[in-house]
């Protein structure tokens, strides 16, 4: 009995000293470090603003209080950044990436171009969930999604891996719309500017910042919202701007369960996610996840987001994002085959 008590006591002491030592090691690593928070979209627009504000606030919650620098790595609908992070970036926690919405379905579409394993990517969290809309000019003859099955609508997209391309392509395949998608625009704001000039009839994507007052400051809106993606219909476009019109949910346009599963792959659940390379030590990942969760409750962070009128809808922890990713990666093969055929044709 005495020997057992001595051993248990020694074990308890070992654990007591090990935890602070581990925490100190993490703090020592991050102290004086500069963390790169890399954005896979363009430097303009709401997404970049989310990245800048997160970088400003998250570092004070990371042990050792490192500094942060914003970088941009565009291309391939976000795949350039993801591939770089997974294979070439520092595997120590000093490199974090915010992928474009739709990253979870990229391995289905581009197995040869995708150089990352979505399940082995380590997820830090997700700032907000959002909706994508297909929005067109009000002077176009198309006034609802059914009209778009009869008339051609020119939409702008950044690339074939982007939600701005995938959403209308799936609608063409599943519900028979006639969207003509023109790629090569520099981010969502590039397509929005072309829409305003009349170069395009519209575009897919969210409405979170910058040009929103111009389009939605009055009713009727200066743009027609044909359809919205997501798990549930939204009540507001962004904080302070309630949705004044009824916009159908994309998955509700499905005629059967398989169509519904297919259309459900178009989502902005991971609208503002944060990812880390696969080789980052677990202790560093844990520290970054804790810092992210604390940031989502940080009064100064929340105040700045409110002041900027940026939405925070159902933020997700790193563990929640990982579970969501596992669910998408487990999509039945028959649905994946239809997804690939619809987007690539």
N, C-alpha and C positions, 0 to 999 in steps of 0.2 A: 504493500500500500504506500509506504514511504517513497519507494522508488518511483511508483506511478505518479505520485504527487510532484516529485521533483521534475520528472520528465514533462508533465503537463505545464508546470510552472516555467520551465525553460522554453517550451514551445510558445507559451503566451508572450514571454519576453521577446522571443525572436520575431513574432508577428508584430508586436508593438513597435520594435525598432525598424522592421522592414518597410512598413507603410510610409512613415515619414521619410525614410531614406529614398524610397522610390519617388515620392512627391518632390523631394529636393532635387533628385536627378533630372526630373522633367523640367522643373523650374530653372535649374542650371543650364539645361540645353537651350531653352527659349530666351533666356536673358541675353540681351544684346543682339538677338537675331532680328532679321528683317524677313517677314513672311510675305510672300507674293500671293495676292488674291487675284486670280486671273479670270477675266471675263471673256466669254467666247463670242459675244456680239460686238456691235460697234460702240464707239465712245459716246454717241448721242443716244437719247431715248431713256425711257424709264428703267430699263434693265440695268444700264450702266449706273444710274443713280442709286438703285438698290445696292449694287456692288460697293459703291463708294461709301455709303452710309454704314453698311455692315463692317467694312474694313476699319472705319473710324472708331467703332464702338467695341468690336469683339476682342481687340488686343488687350484691353484693360482687364478682361476676365481670363486671359490665358496666363498660366503660371510663368513668372519671369517677365511678364509685360513686354513682349516684343513690339516692334513697330510693324507697320503694314505698308505695302506699296501696291498700287493697282497696275495691272498689266492687261493688254488686250491680245488675244490670239484668235483671229477670225478664220473662217474658211470651212468649206465642206459641210455647211449646216451644223457647225459646232464640232465636227469630227476631228479637225486638225488639232484643236485644243485637247480633246479627250485622248487622242492617240499620243500626243506629246506628254500629257500628264502621266499616263499609264506606263510609258516606256522610257521616257527621257528625263523627266523631272526628278528633282531631289526626293528621295524616298524617306524623308525624316520628319515631315510635318511642316516644313517651311514653304511648301508649295500647295496651294488650294485652288480649286477650279470651280467656277459656276457655269455648268453646261447649259446649252439652250434647251428649252422645253422640247420634249419628244425624244430625248437621248435614250430613254429606256427601250424604244422600239427600233433604234438604228441597227442593232445587230441582226434584226430580221431582214432589213432592206439591203444592207451593204456588208455582207459577211467577209468579203475580200478586202474592203477598205477599212473596216473596223478592226483596229489593232488593240482592243481592250476587251476585258471580260467584265460585263456589267455587274455580275454577281460578286466578283472579287474586288471591284472598286470599293473603297471604304467611304461611307457616307457620313458627313458631319451633321447634316440637317437640311431642312427646307424652309425658307423664310415664309413663303406664302403659296397658296394654291390660287389659280386664276382661271379665267375663261378666255378662249379664243373666239373671235367673231369673224364671220365673213361680212365685210362692210363695203358698200358700193356708193357711188355718187347718186344723189337724189334726182339728177337730171337724166338718169338712165331709165329706159322703159321697164326694166326689171324692178319689181317692187317687193317681191317675196321669193322664197326658195323655189316655189313651183314655177314661177315665171322663168327662172334660170334653167329650167329643163327645156325651154322653148327658144331662148335667145342666148347668144354668145356673150359672155362677160369676161373682159380682160383683167386678170388679177396679177399683181406683182409679187415676186418671191425672192428671197435671198439666195437660196440654193435648194437642190433636190432632197437634201436631208433635213430641211427646215419644216416646221409645222405650217409655215406660210405656203408651202408647196403641197405637203401631204394631205392636209385637211380638204382642200378643193379637189385633189385627185381622187380621194376616197369617195367624195360625194358624186363625182362624175361616174364612178364605177358602180356605186350602190344605189343611188337614187336618180341617176340619169341627168344630172346637171351638165351644162355646156360651158364650164369654166375653161378659158384659155389662159394658161399660166406662163408668165414671162419671168425667167430667172435672171439673176445678176444684179439685183438692187442691193445697195449697201445697208443692210439691216432694215428693220421695220420702218424707220423714219425715212429711208430712201424711197421705199414703196409708197409711203403716205404722201410724201412731197410730190411724187409723180402722179398720184391719184388727184391731188389738189390741182395740179396743172392741166389735167385732162389727158395726160399721157396714158393713164390707166383708168379703167372703170372702177377699180377697187382693190382690196387686198384682204388677206386673212391675217389674224393675229390679235393681240390684246390692245386695250386702250388704257394705259396706266399713267402717262405723263405727257409733258410738253404741249402737243397740239390739241389736247382734249378740250380746252375751253372753246376753241374755234369751232369744233365740230358739235359739241353737246351743250353749249351755253343757253340754247333756246329750244323750244318745242314748236313745230317738228324739228328733229335733228337735221343737221346738214349732211348727214350720211345715213343710208338705209342699212340697218342691221338685219341680215337675212337669216342667220342661224348662229347658235353658240354651242361650244363644246363643253365638256365637263361632266361631272357626276350629277350635279344638281344645277338648276337654273339660278342665276345670280339676281339679286335685288338691286345692285348698284354697279355702275361701270367702274367707279373708284370712289373713295371716301368723299362724301358731300355731293355726289351726283347719282341719285336714284335712277334706275332704269325706267324710262317713261313709256316704253312700248313693250309689247309682248314679243319675245324672240324665242322661237322654238329651239329645243335642245336637240343637238345632232343625233344622238343615239335614239331619240324618240321617232325619228324618221324611218327607222328600220321596219321591215315587213315581217321579219322572223328573228329568232333568238341568235342565230349565227351572224346575221347582219348587225344585230345589236352589239354583239361581242366585237365584231370587226370595227364598227364605228366608235366603240368605247376605247379603242387604242389611240384615238386622237384626243388628247387631254392635256391640260396644263397643271396636272397634279404637282409635278416637279417644276413649277414655274420659276422658282429662284432657289434651286438646290445648291449645296456645297459638297464637293467631292474631294477625296484625297487619294494618292497613289496606293497601290496594293501593298507595298513593302513598308509603309510607315509603321513603326512599333506600336503595339496595342496601347501602351501607356500614354503615348503621344496622342493617339486617336481619342482615347478616353478624355484626356485633358481638353482637346479641341471640341469634343462633343459637349462637355460640361460648360465650356466657355460659350458655345453657341446657344445652349439652352438658357444660360443666364442672360445673354444679350437679348433674347426674345422677351425677357421680363424687365429689362433695364429701363428705368424711367426716362433717362436722357435719350436713349435710343427711340423709345416709343413716342416721346414728345417730338423728336425731329421727324420721324415718319409721319406723324399726324400733321405737323406743320407743312410738310411737303405733299400732303394728301396722297400718300402711298399706302396701298392696301396691305394689310396683314391678315390673311384669311386662313385659319386652321394651320398654323406652322407645325412642322413635323420634326421630331427628334431624328438623330441618325439611325437609331434602331428601327423606327417606324418607316423611314425611307427604305432601309434594307429589306424589310418585310414586303413593302409595296413592290420593289424591284423583283423579288422572288416570285411574286404573283404574276407579274407581266412576263417574266422569263418562262413561266410555266404555261403560257397560252397554248391551246391545242394546235397541233401542226396543221390541221385543215384550215384554221383561221389564219395562221401565219402565211400559208400558201396563197390564200385569197388576198391577204394584205400586200404581199410582194407583187402579185400580178396586177393588182389595182393601181399601185403607186408607180410601177415601172412601165406600164403600158401607155 
